[in-house]
Amino acid sequence: MAKLATVMFSALLLGLWACRDAVHALNNTDAHTHPMDTSTHSHTLGRWSGVAGRNLSCGSLNEAVRMAQVTMDFIDEFKDDYAHAAIANLSWDQVDQLLPASYDVDSIQVCVEANKGCIPVLPVLPPPPYTPPETEDQTKRLMVVVIGFLQRYSVAADTLVLDQSLSEDARGFLDEMVDLQGYIEDLIDVFLIPLTSCDLTPDPHLVMDLTRRMHQKVDELKVDVRGFMGLRQIRLGLLYLVSVFSEPTRDPTRV
């Protein structure tokens, strides 16, 4: 089954490569506009107005939900530009339809050495619709799960930073990846406050597994594709956090 998935993923990459080459042959102009050079590079938090995090007897998730919203908005500011620049001049939604999300989990890996002892970084999210926990005990158990997700997203963001750095920022998105990594680290710090207040701890084995491994360097096309897949999964994970930890008075997935 794993071999079949690898073959199918390779076929998708070949198709994207051919598509990108054809488009670039027809269009020699630089269609990428850096988001920092546009008037749209500002957070659109108005759509999240009124969304509040859950309160616990030992803390509050309100700031974590707000920070997740800010980070998601930040990704939204440049995701279309990234998809357009990296993958055949296609929009984010077009690439989203071409590349099944089921392949995302294996797109970013860290290894003991080149191609050996590799483990996937991105977590597997529950399928939507996302169901918020009904009790405080359920919320606490889910908090431990989600902090593990965030730790994985931090490593994924670090991979995207390294990808841009090692390619000498060929697509022009190093600043965005660095900022994204910073946002996720800030979110982890914020999330740890209610976690520790409620005497909960992250899984230490997960951190050890992720930090004792090397960045896996891949070719240009795979860098672009895993950049898209990494951004997509980080965004979906943030949406999951907002969905399950917001007050149930409003559905935060309706944007």
Disulfide bonds with the S-S distance in Angstrom:
Cys58-Cys198 1.88
Cys111-Cys118 1.95
